[in-house]
Amino acid sequence: MQSIALRLTVAASIVTLGIPQAVVAQSESESESGSRMLEEIVVTATRRDESMQDVPISLSVLTDEDITDTGAVTLRDMAGLVPNFVFGNSINEVTTDIAIRGIYTQVNPAQIGFEQNVNVYVDGVYMGKQFSANAELGQTERIEVLRGPQGTLFGKNAIAGAINIISKKPGNEFEGSVSVDVGSRDLNHFKGTVNIPIVQDRFALRISAGSRLQDGYVTNVTRAGDDPGSVDHTSGRIQLRYMGDRTTVDLVHDFSRLRTEDYFQEWLGFGTDVSPFFDGKKYTISNNVPQESAVDLAGYALTVEHVFENDYVFTSISAWRQDEGAFETDIDLSPPNFFAFSTLMEPDQFTQELRLTSPAGGAFDFVTGIYYIDQFTAGYDRAFPGTRFGPAQGEFTQGRDIDVEAFSVFAHGNYHFSDALTLFGGLRYLTETKESVSHALTCPTNPITCRAFRLPTRTEPLEAPVDLETNEPTGSIGLRYHVNDDVMVYGSVARGVKSTAFNNSRDPVADYARGLLVADPSFVNSYEIGIKASLMDRRAELNFAVFNMDYTDLQVRITCSTCGTAGLPEQRLTNAAAASSQGFELELHALATESLRVSAGVGYLDAEYDSFKGATNNKTGMIIDASGLKLAYGPEWTVNVALQHRLEVAGGMLTSLLGVQYIDERYGRGTVANNPEELIPDQSLVNGRIAYRPRSGKWGVAAWVKNATDDDTQVHATFAAGGLGGRGALGQYQEPRSYGVTLDYRI
């Protein structure tokens, strides 16, 4: 493992060459003297408008300018841009394995009973399922990444953090834009938006749409017509806004259609523990069934905000979402036709939030409200034994439903002892009920084939309702002190909770009786100290936070070797008795000269299981004591550095961008035993962009490159249990270098 001194030396050397890929969330403005200064960034991390430098939370912000400059298309592209924020690579860009401070959502789309550890909100609307959060970022005003438990204001399950996405809103000016990216692997990416004032100062309409097509980068030697790694994504958003004297109403409809061809490196053999990573064949697979994912997202939201004469603000957010995901897998990952598997899941969700926000400026201010969610998810699995089992065995099918209903009341307030010292805190109380029903299981009459795949040998419907209830408080308390107008320090203590979860089960009656169907709630106590400073007449900002997070009953995915009628391995969610995550985040943004902007971010993390005696080794299936072992997706160091240079050329502005992200080695998805085959190597990515825009600002052209060094580091590794009793190591490698040109025009 490289020394940190060497890594930082390399990073510093790159900075001298010029780089901006780190989060450069500060736009620029001019002081009274005419010199450039960092512009204030206003966020809503506390459900009211506040300067980012006044918020006592470790958070990072990407503005719309940052999204353009860094080439971020989805949340996945933010990996490496934010300290202690990692995206766990999986078989496609559909899944969103978001990890903050080493705590991530250990799910795949087929596991409908699991929920996220990091809550994602878009304009105040909760994205309740994993794949629902990966829409494109084309019309985003900013993205706020909040680290640490955020249950008071962002609800249940946010035990690792929250992502708050704010979209651009309709306005009074007629404007529009269109941009086209063309690039390697036949990339065609179109984005367009138009803002139309229907009735001046009263009604406005904003319509945006996007389409992205790109060929894959993996060859399937078994199926010549497949295109693994390819993407076909279409999305749109329609917003109608009413702007009254004291009332604002937003009606929004969004939709997204995503199709991907996915891949894992080949899994060699059944019944043996082998590594599939072939020298010289990192982008070659051999699957007899296409690995495909199809996701359709649709949502409607109605937001009403009314400002009373005493400046109290009432907010209502009503939202309905109906999403659908279908996933097909060659589960044996080999040329022979052994076994294929497909999953369909359909989450249907209604949420309602009511908030009352007091005016700021007095001795005490607050935000209080109630929140309701009703979420029904239907899941349907189909499994197809292949021709290697002889005559067709038919298909195994099973349906399962998860019904969640939750209600919570919350409040967060600030008491100002003086202009400098503030006591802040909040509390949320959650009442949640969950019901799981498995039904309509059918199976061929051949018991050998059934049991090989852990299927009970019966065909009658399984009506196995299981009801769970969670009643838990969550909250925070802390002090904030302004040393002067430019420096703020804070300390806080927070408690978070993640509610119960259901495991997928092919025999829920038996599994519930054996205690294998349910994972208990998880809890966290978090302690954080931080400082936020504006320096050199607001030409620089330095933010630093130190944290310690103690988890009890952390929900963890393991490979269970004794589950089911045949005693064959299956992945399950269980509880680790205790785990901890501690470290720090440091971010610096500075205007080094009138034409040079520098940014850097560093995250340090030590995340491990403190007590986990009932764990399972993914590789061997043996029961182990995982106490002291590292958490998955918990790299010790995450580093990003950036430099942006501006130069006036031919009456316009030439902006040069070059960026580096470094992510330390970490263990892959679902690992507990820290097997060497599951260790993902450390990784450095270099991205660059050079753009020109004339003084009129009407049009622009840019050339860009991602992964400029064509890094082919392994980015995913895990052992998985095979349906026939074998286990194999699965993996992926970094997407190869891509490049292209962007043209845009503004009305």
C-alpha positions in Angstrom: 0.0 0.0 0.0 1.4 3.4 -1.0 2.3 5.8 1.8 0.0 8.8 2.2 3.1 11.0 1.9 3.6 9.7 -1.6 0.0 10.1 -2.5 -0.2 13.7 -1.4 3.1 14.4 -3.2 1.6 13.1 -6.4 -1.6 15.0 -5.9 0.4 18.2 -5.2 2.4 17.7 -8.3 -0.7 17.3 -10.4 -2.1 20.5 -8.9 0.9 22.4 -10.2 0.0 21.2 -13.7 -3.6 22.4 -13.3 -6.6 20.5 -12.2 -10.3 21.1 -11.2 -12.2 18.0 -10.6 -12.8 18.4 -6.9 -15.9 20.1 -5.6 -15.5 23.7 -6.5 -18.9 24.7 -5.1 -18.0 28.4 -4.8 -18.9 30.6 -7.7 -17.2 33.9 -8.0 -18.2 37.6 -7.5 -16.4 40.9 -7.2 -15.8 42.9 -4.1 -16.1 46.7 -3.9 -12.5 47.0 -4.9 -13.1 45.0 -8.0 -11.1 41.9 -7.0 -12.7 38.4 -7.3 -14.1 36.7 -4.2 -15.9 33.5 -3.5 -19.7 33.9 -3.8 -21.8 32.9 -0.8 -23.6 29.5 -1.3 -27.0 29.3 0.2 -28.3 25.8 1.1 -31.4 24.3 2.6 -29.7 21.5 4.6 -31.6 22.7 7.7 -34.9 23.1 5.8 -34.4 26.9 5.7 -32.2 29.1 3.6 -28.8 29.5 5.2 -25.2 30.3 4.1 -23.3 27.0 3.8 -20.6 28.5 6.1 -23.2 29.0 8.9 -24.6 25.4 8.8 -23.2 23.3 11.7 -23.0 20.1 9.5 -20.2 18.5 7.5 -21.6 19.1 4.0 -20.3 19.5 0.5 -22.2 21.3 -2.4 -22.0 20.9 -6.1 -23.6 23.8 -8.0 -24.9 23.7 -11.6 -21.5 25.1 -12.7 -19.7 22.3 -10.9 -21.9 19.7 -12.6 -21.1 21.1 -16.0 -17.3 21.5 -15.3 -16.9 18.0 -13.9 -19.0 16.3 -16.5 -21.2 14.7 -13.9 -24.3 13.1 -15.5 -25.8 11.1 -12.6 -25.1 10.7 -8.9 -22.7 7.9 -9.7 -20.3 10.5 -11.3 -20.0 12.3 -7.9 -17.8 9.5 -6.5 -14.4 10.9 -5.7 -15.6 14.5 -5.8 -16.7 14.6 -2.2 -14.6 13.6 0.9 -15.7 10.2 2.4 -18.3 9.7 -0.3 -18.0 6.6 -2.4 -20.2 5.0 -5.0 -20.0 1.2 -4.9 -19.7 0.0 -8.4 -22.0 -2.8 -9.4 -23.1 -4.3 -12.6 -24.8 -1.2 -14.1 -25.5 2.5 -13.6 -29.0 1.6 -12.4 -28.0 0.6 -8.9 -27.0 3.3 -6.4 -24.7 1.8 -3.7 -24.0 5.2 -2.0 -21.5 5.0 0.9 -20.9 7.9 3.3 -18.3 7.5 5.9 -18.1 3.7 5.2 -21.8 3.0 5.7 -23.6 2.0 2.5 -26.9 0.5 1.3 -26.1 -3.2 1.0 -28.9 -4.1 -1.5 -29.5 -5.0 -5.0 -32.6 -4.3 -7.0 -34.1 -7.7 -6.3 -34.1 -7.2 -2.6 -37.3 -5.2 -2.1 -37.3 -5.5 1.7 -34.1 -3.5 2.2 -33.9 0.2 2.5 -31.2 2.8 2.0 -28.7 4.1 4.7 -28.4 7.4 2.7 -31.7 9.2 2.0 -32.0 10.9 -1.4 -34.4 13.9 -1.8 -35.3 15.8 -5.0 -37.0 19.1 -4.2 -38.1 17.7 -0.9 -39.5 14.4 -2.3 -38.0 11.2 -0.9 -36.7 8.7 -3.5 -37.8 5.6 -1.6 -36.1 2.9 -3.6 -32.4 2.4 -4.6 -32.8 2.7 -8.4 -35.3 5.6 -8.1 -32.5 8.0 -7.2 -30.3 7.8 -10.3 -32.0 10.2 -12.7 -29.8 12.6 -14.7 -28.7 15.9 -13.3 -29.2 18.1 -16.3 -31.5 20.7 -14.7 -30.0 20.7 -11.2 -29.4 24.0 -9.4 -27.2 22.3 -6.7 -26.6 19.0 -4.9 -26.0 19.1 -1.1 -24.2 16.1 0.4 -24.8 15.9 4.2 -22.5 13.6 6.1 -23.6 11.9 9.4 -27.1 10.9 10.6 -29.8 13.3 9.4 -32.9 11.7 10.8 -34.4 14.8 12.4 -35.1 16.7 9.2 -34.5 14.0 6.5 -36.4 11.1 8.1 -35.9 7.5 8.9 -33.0 5.5 7.6 -30.6 8.4 7.1 -28.1 6.9 9.5 -25.1 7.6 7.2 -26.2 10.9 5.6 -28.5 12.5 3.1 -28.4 13.9 -0.4 -30.5 16.9 -1.1 -31.0 17.7 -4.8 -32.6 21.1 -5.8 -33.7 21.6 -9.4 -33.9 24.8 -11.3 -37.3 26.5 -11.0 -39.5 28.4 -13.5 -39.0 32.1 -13.6 -40.2 35.4 -15.2 -37.7 35.5 -18.0 -38.0 33.7 -21.3 -34.9 31.6 -21.8 -33.8 28.3 -23.1 -30.7 26.3 -23.9 -29.7 23.2 -25.9 -26.5 21.2 -25.7 -25.2 18.2 -27.6 -22.3 15.9 -26.6 -20.7 13.7 -29.2 -17.9 11.4 -28.3 -16.2 8.0 -28.1 -18.2 4.8 -28.3 -20.8 6.6 -30.4 -21.9 8.9 -27.5 -24.9 11.1 -28.4 -26.1 13.1 -25.4 -28.8 15.8 -26.0 -30.1 18.2 -23.3 -32.6 20.9 -23.8 -34.7 23.3 -21.6 -37.0 26.2 -22.1 -38.5 28.6 -19.6 -41.8 30.3 -20.6 -43.4 33.1 -18.6 -47.1 32.4 -19.3 -48.5 35.3 -17.3 -45.9 37.8 -16.2 -45.2 37.6 -12.4 -47.9 35.0 -12.0 -47.4 31.8 -14.1 -44.3 30.3 -15.6 -43.6 26.9 -17.3 -40.2 25.1 -17.5 -39.7 22.1 -19.7 -36.5 20.1 -19.9 -35.6 16.9 -21.6 -32.5 14.7 -22.3 -31.4 11.7 -24.2 -28.2 9.8 -23.8 -27.0 6.9 -26.0 -23.6 5.3 -25.8 -22.2 1.9 -26.9 -20.6 -0.5 -24.4 -17.0 -1.3 -23.7 -17.2 -5.0 -23.0 -17.2 -7.9 -25.5 -19.4 -11.0 -24.9 -17.7 -13.8 -26.8 -20.8 -16.1 -26.4 -23.4 -13.6 -27.7 -22.0 -11.5 -30.5 -25.0 -9.2 -30.7 -24.8 -8.1 -27.1 -23.3 -4.7 -26.1 -22.4 -4.9 -22.4 -21.7 -1.5 -20.8 -24.1 0.3 -23.1 -26.6 3.0 -22.0 -29.9 4.2 -23.4 -31.4 6.9 -21.2 -34.3 9.3 -21.8 -35.6 11.7 -19.2 -37.8 14.8 -18.9 -39.2 17.2 -16.4 -42.2 19.6 -16.7 -42.7 22.3 -14.0 -45.6 24.7 -13.7 -45.2 27.5 -11.2 -47.7 30.0 -9.8 -46.2 33.0 -8.1 -48.6 34.9 -5.9 -47.9 37.8 -3.6 -47.5 35.5 -0.7 -48.1 32.0 -2.1 -46.0 29.9 -4.5 -47.3 26.7 -6.0 -45.2 24.2 -8.0 -46.6 21.3 -9.9 -44.0 19.0 -11.3 -44.0 15.8 -13.4 -40.8 13.9 -14.0 -40.1 10.8 -16.0 -37.1 8.7 -16.9 -36.5 5.6 -19.1 -33.2 3.8 -18.6 -31.9 0.7 -20.4 -28.5 -0.8 -19.8 -26.7 -3.9 -20.8 -24.7 -5.0 -17.7 -21.8 -7.3 -17.0 -19.7 -9.1 -14.4 -16.4 -10.8 -15.1 -16.9 -14.5 -15.7 -17.6 -16.8 -12.8 -15.6 -20.0 -13.3 -17.0 -23.3 -12.1 -19.4 -24.5 -9.5 -18.4 -26.0 -6.1 -15.0 -24.4 -6.1 -13.6 -21.1 -5.0 -11.9 -19.5 -8.0 -11.0 -16.0 -9.2 -12.4 -15.0 -12.6 -10.1 -12.2 -13.4 -8.3 -13.2 -16.5 -5.0 -11.5 -17.5 -5.5 -9.5 -20.7 -9.3 -10.1 -20.7 -10.6 -7.5 -18.4 -13.3 -6.4 -20.8 -14.2 -9.8 -22.1 -17.1 -11.9 -20.7 -18.8 -15.1 -21.8 -22.5 -15.1 -20.8 -25.2 -17.1 -22.7 -28.0 -14.9 -21.4 -28.0 -11.0 -21.8 -27.5 -9.1 -18.6 -30.1 -6.4 -18.9 -31.7 -3.7 -16.7 -34.8 -1.7 -17.6 -36.0 1.1 -15.3 -38.9 3.4 -15.8 -39.5 6.2 -13.3 -42.5 8.6 -13.0 -43.5 11.0 -10.4 -45.8 13.9 -9.6 -45.3 16.5 -6.9 -47.3 19.5 -5.7 -45.5 22.0 -3.5 -47.3 24.9 -1.9 -45.5 27.6 0.1 -47.3 30.4 1.8 -45.7 33.3 3.7 -47.9 34.7 6.4 -47.9 38.4 7.3 -45.8 37.7 10.4 -43.3 36.0 8.1 -44.0 32.5 9.2 -43.8 30.1 6.3 -46.2 27.1 5.7 -45.0 24.4 3.3 -46.9 21.4 1.9 -45.2 18.8 -0.3 -47.4 16.1 -1.7 -45.8 13.6 -4.0 -46.7 10.3 -5.7 -44.2 8.1 -7.5 -44.7 4.9 -9.5 -41.4 3.3 -10.6 -40.6 0.0 -12.3 -37.4 -2.0 -12.6 -36.7 -5.2 -14.5 -33.4 -7.0 -14.2 -32.2 -10.1 -16.0 -29.1 -12.0 -15.1 -27.1 -15.0 -16.4 -26.7 -16.1 -12.8 -24.1 -18.8 -13.5 -22.0 -16.2 -15.5 -20.6 -18.9 -17.8 -20.9 -20.0 -21.4 -23.1 -23.2 -20.7 -26.8 -22.6 -20.3 -27.1 -23.5 -16.6 -29.4 -20.9 -15.1 -30.9 -17.5 -15.7 -32.8 -15.2 -13.4 -35.0 -12.2 -13.8 -36.6 -9.8 -11.3 -39.4 -7.3 -11.6 -40.1 -4.8 -8.9 -42.8 -2.0 -8.8 -42.6 0.5 -5.9 -45.7 2.7 -5.6 -45.2 5.5 -3.1 -47.2 8.5 -1.7 -45.6 11.0 0.6 -47.0 14.1 2.4 -45.0 16.6 4.4 -46.4 19.7 6.2 -43.9 22.2 7.7 -44.1 25.4 9.6 -41.0 27.6 9.6 -40.6 30.6 11.9 -38.8 33.8 10.7 -35.2 34.1 11.6 -33.6 37.1 13.4 -35.1 36.6 16.9 -33.8 34.8 20.0 -35.5 31.6 18.9 -36.4 30.2 15.5 -37.6 26.7 14.5 -38.9 24.3 11.9 -41.6 21.8 12.8 -43.8 19.5 10.9 -45.3 16.1 10.2 -44.4 13.5 7.6 -46.4 10.5 6.2 -45.3 7.8 3.7 -47.3 5.0 2.2 -45.2 2.7 0.1 -46.2 -0.6 -1.6 -43.6 -2.6 -3.5 -44.5 -5.6 -5.5 -41.7 -8.0 -6.5 -41.7 -10.9 -8.8 -38.9 -13.4 -9.5 -38.5 -15.8 -12.3 -35.8 -18.4 -12.6 -35.1 -20.5 -15.6 -33.1 -23.8 -15.4 -31.2 -24.2 -18.7 -30.7 -27.0 -21.1 -27.8 -28.4 -19.0 -30.4 -29.9 -16.8 -31.8 -32.0 -19.6 -35.4 -31.5 -20.7 -36.9 -28.1 -19.9 -37.8 -27.8 -16.3 -40.2 -24.9 -16.7 -39.7 -21.8 -14.6 -39.7 -21.1 -10.9 -41.8 -18.1 -10.0 -42.5 -16.3 -6.8 -44.2 -13.0 -5.9 -43.7 -11.0 -2.8 -45.1 -7.7 -1.5 -43.8 -5.2 1.0 -46.2 -2.7 2.4 -44.8 0.2 4.5 -46.8 2.9 6.3 -45.0 5.5 8.5 -45.9 8.7 10.3 -43.5 11.0 12.1 -43.6 14.4 13.8 -40.4 16.5 14.0 -39.1 19.8 15.2 -35.7 21.6 14.9 -34.8 24.8 16.6 -32.1 27.4 17.3 -31.8 29.4 20.5 -29.5 32.3 20.2 -27.8 33.2 23.5 -26.1 36.1 21.6 -25.1 37.0 18.1 -22.2 34.7 18.5 -23.5 31.6 20.5 -26.4 29.4 19.4 -27.8 26.2 20.9 -29.4 24.0 18.2 -31.2 20.7 18.3 -34.1 18.7 17.1 -36.2 15.6 17.6 -38.2 13.3 15.4 -40.5 10.5 16.5 -41.2 7.7 14.1 -44.1 5.2 14.0 -43.8 2.7 11.2 -45.5 -0.6 10.3 -44.3 -3.0 7.7 -46.0 -6.1 6.2 -44.4 -8.7 4.1 -46.4 -11.3 2.1 -44.9 -14.0 -0.1 -47.2 -15.7 -2.5 -47.8 -17.6 -5.8 -44.7 -19.8 -5.8 -44.6 -22.5 -8.4 -41.9 -25.0 -9.0 -41.2 -28.0 -11.3 -41.9 -31.4 -9.7 -38.2 -32.4 -9.9 -37.1 -32.0 -6.3 -33.4 -32.3 -7.1 -33.6 -29.2 -9.3 -35.8 -27.3 -6.9 -33.6 -27.9 -3.9 -30.4 -27.1 -5.8 -31.8 -23.5 -6.0 -33.2 -23.5 -2.5 -36.8 -23.7 -3.7 -39.4 -25.7 -1.6 -40.9 -28.5 -3.5 -44.5 -27.4 -3.4 -46.7 -25.4 -5.8 -49.4 -24.0 -3.6 -49.5 -20.2 -2.9 -47.5 -19.1 0.2 -49.6 -16.7 2.2 -47.1 -15.8 4.9 -47.9 -12.3 6.2 -45.4 -10.9 8.7 -46.1 -7.7 10.5 -43.4 -5.5 12.1 -43.6 -2.2 13.9 -40.9 0.4 14.7 -41.4 3.2 17.2 -38.2 5.1 17.7 -37.0 8.7 18.4 -34.1 10.3 16.5 -32.5 13.7 17.1 -29.6 15.9 17.6 -28.2 18.7 19.8 -25.2 21.0 19.6 -23.6 24.4 20.0 -22.5 26.8 17.3 -20.1 29.7 18.0 -19.1 32.5 15.7 -15.6 33.5 16.7 -15.9 36.5 14.4 -17.7 37.3 11.2 -15.5 34.9 9.2 -15.0 31.9 11.6 -17.6 29.5 13.0 -17.0 26.5 15.2 -19.5 23.9 16.2 -20.0 20.6 18.1 -22.9 18.2 17.9 -24.3 14.9 19.1 -26.9 13.0 17.0 -28.8 9.8 17.1 -30.1 7.9 14.1 -32.2 4.8 13.4 -32.8 2.6 10.5 -36.0 0.5 10.6 -36.4 -3.2 10.3 -35.8 -5.0 7.0 -37.1 -8.1 5.3 -34.9 -10.6 3.6 -36.0 -12.1 0.3 -37.0 -15.7 1.0 -38.0 -18.7 -1.2 -39.6 -20.3 1.9 -40.7 -17.5 4.2 -42.8 -19.7 6.5 -39.7 -21.8 7.5 -37.3 -18.8 7.5 -39.5 -16.7 9.8 -39.7 -19.6 12.2 -35.9 -19.9 12.2 -35.4 -16.1 12.7 -33.9 -15.6 9.2 -36.6 -13.5 7.6 -36.1 -10.2 9.5 -33.2 -7.9 10.3 -33.6 -5.8 13.4 -33.4 -1.9 13.4 -30.0 -0.3 13.4 -28.9 2.6 15.6 -26.1 5.1 15.6 -24.8 7.7 18.0 -22.7 10.3 16.2 -20.3 12.9 17.6 -18.9 15.7 15.4 -16.7 18.8 15.9 -16.1 21.3 13.1 -14.8 24.7 11.9 -15.8 26.8 8.9 -13.7 29.8 8.0 -13.7 32.4 5.3 -10.2 33.8 4.7 -8.4 36.5 2.8 -11.4 38.8 2.4 -13.5 35.8 1.2 -11.0 34.8 -1.4 -10.6 31.4 0.4 -12.7 29.1 2.5 -11.6 26.2 4.8 -14.0 23.7 6.3 -12.9 20.9 8.6 -14.8 18.3 10.6 -13.8 15.4 12.9 -16.4 12.7 13.7 -17.0 9.5 15.5 -20.0 7.3 14.7 -20.9 4.3 16.9 -23.4 1.8 15.4 -25.3 -1.0 17.2 -27.1 -3.7 15.3 -25.8 -2.4 12.0 -27.7 -4.2 9.2 -25.1 -6.2 7.1 -25.4 -8.5 4.2 -23.7 -11.9 4.6 -23.7 -15.2 2.9 -25.7 -17.7 4.9 -24.5 -21.3 4.5 -27.3 -23.0 6.3 -30.4 -21.2 5.0 -33.1 -23.2 3.3 -34.2 -26.8 2.8 -31.1 -28.0 1.1 -28.6 -26.1 3.3 -27.1 -24.2 0.4 -25.7 -20.7 0.6 -27.8 -17.6 0.1 -27.2 -13.9 0.8 -29.0 -12.5 3.8 -29.3 -9.3 5.8 -28.4 -9.7 9.4 -27.2 -7.5 12.3 -23.6 -6.8 13.4 -23.6 -6.2 17.2 -21.4 -3.1 17.0 -19.5 -1.1 14.4 -17.7 2.3 14.3 -16.7 4.9 11.8 -14.3 7.7 12.7 -12.2 10.2 10.8 -12.3 13.7 9.3 -13.2 15.8 6.3 -11.2 18.8 5.0 -12.2 21.0 2.1 -10.4 24.1 0.8 -11.5 26.5 -1.9 -9.3 29.5 -2.9 -8.9 32.1 -5.6 -5.1 32.0 -5.9 -5.0 34.8 -8.5 -7.4 36.8 -10.5 -7.5 33.9 -13.1 -6.7 30.8 -11.0 -9.1 28.9 -8.7 -7.9 26.0 -6.5 -9.9 23.5 -4.6 -9.0 20.4 -2.6 -10.8 17.9 -0.5 -9.4 15.2 1.8 -11.3 12.5 3.7 -9.8 10.1 6.3 -11.8 7.1 7.5 -11.4 4.2 9.9 -14.5 2.1 9.7 -14.7 -1.4 11.2 -16.8 -4.0 13.0 -16.3 -3.7 16.7 -18.3 -6.8 17.5 -19.6 -9.3 15.0 -19.2 -12.8 16.2 -21.9 -14.4 14.0 -20.5 -13.3 10.7 -20.0 -15.5 7.7 -17.0 -15.7 5.3 -18.3 -15.0 1.8 -15.6 -17.2 0.4 -15.8 -20.3 2.5 -19.3 -20.1 4.0 -17.8 -20.7 7.5 -19.0 -18.8 10.6 -16.3 -16.3 11.7 -15.7 -13.6 14.2 -15.5 -10.4 12.1 -14.7 -8.1 15.0 -11.9 -5.8 14.0 -12.4 -6.3 10.3 -13.0 -3.4 7.8 -16.4 -2.3 6.6 -17.0 -2.6 2.8 -16.6 0.6 0.8 -14.7 2.3 3.6 -11.5 3.6 2.0 -9.0 5.0 4.4 -8.3 8.0 2.2 -10.3 9.9 -0.4 -8.6 12.9 -2.0 -9.6 15.3 -4.7 -7.7 18.3 -6.0 -8.6 20.9 -8.5 -7.4 24.0 -10.4 -9.3 26.1 -12.9 -7.7 28.7 -15.1 -9.5 31.5 -17.0 -8.1 33.5 -19.8 -9.6 36.2 -22.0 -9.2 35.2 -25.7 -10.7 36.9 -28.8 -13.3 38.7 -26.8 -14.4 35.6 -24.9 -13.4 33.4 -22.0 -11.2 30.3 -22.3 -11.6 28.1 -19.3 -9.2 25.2 -18.7 -10.1 22.4 -16.3 -8.1 19.3 -15.3 -9.0 17.2 -12.3 -7.8 14.2 -10.2 -9.7 12.0 -7.8 -8.0 9.4 -5.6 -9.8 6.6 -3.7 -7.8 4.4 -1.4 -8.2 0.6 -1.5 -11.4 -0.8 0.0 -13.3 -4.0 0.3 -16.1 -4.7 -2.2 -19.8 -5.0 -1.9 -21.2 -7.5 0.6 -17.9 -8.6 2.0 -17.5 -9.2 5.7 -14.4 -11.5 6.0 -12.0 -9.1 4.2 -10.9 -11.8 1.8 -8.0 -10.7 -0.4 -10.0 -11.5 -3.6 -12.5 -8.8 -2.4 -10.0 -6.1 -2.0 -10.4 -3.3 -4.6 -7.1 -1.6 -5.4 -6.6 2.1 -4.8 -7.6 4.2 -7.8 -6.7 7.6 -9.4 -8.7 9.2 -12.1 -7.7 12.2 -14.3 -10.4 14.2 -16.1 -10.0 17.3 -18.2 -12.1 20.0 -20.0 -11.3 23.1 -22.0 -14.1 25.4 -22.9 -14.6 28.7 -24.8 -17.5 31.1 -24.6 -17.7 34.5 -26.3 -18.6 37.6 -24.4 -22.2 37.5 -25.5 -22.5 34.1 -23.8 -24.9 32.9 -26.5 -22.9 29.8 -27.5 -20.1 27.7 -26.2 -17.9 24.8 -27.2 -15.9 22.4 -25.0 -13.6 19.4 -25.5 -13.4 16.9 -22.6 -11.8 13.7 -21.6 -12.7 11.3 -18.7 -10.2 8.8 -17.4 -7.5 10.5 -19.4 -4.8 7.9 -18.4 -7.1 5.0 -19.4 -6.9 3.5 -16.0 -8.1 -0.1 -15.9 -8.1 -0.7 -12.1 -10.5 -3.2 -10.8 -13.5 -1.3 -9.2 -15.7 -4.1 -8.0 -15.0 -7.4 -6.3 -17.1 -9.8 -4.3 -17.7 -13.4 -3.6 -21.2 -14.6 -4.4 -23.0 -17.8 -3.6 -24.0 -20.0 -6.5 -27.3 -21.7 -6.9 -25.6 -25.1 -7.2 -23.5 -24.7 -4.0 -20.5 -23.1 -5.6 -19.0 -19.7 -4.9 -17.2 -17.4 -7.3 -15.4 -14.1 -7.2 -17.1 -11.5 -9.4 -15.6 -8.3 -10.6 -15.6 -5.3 -12.8 -12.9 -2.9 -14.1 -12.9 0.9 -14.5 -14.7 2.2 -17.6 -12.1 3.0 -20.2 -11.1 6.5 -21.4 -13.8 8.4 -23.1 -13.7 11.8 -24.8 -15.8 14.1 -26.8 -17.0 17.6 -27.7 -19.9 19.6 -26.3 -21.7 22.3 -28.2 -24.3 24.5 -26.5 -26.5 27.4 -27.4 -28.5 29.7 -25.1 -31.5 31.8 -25.9 
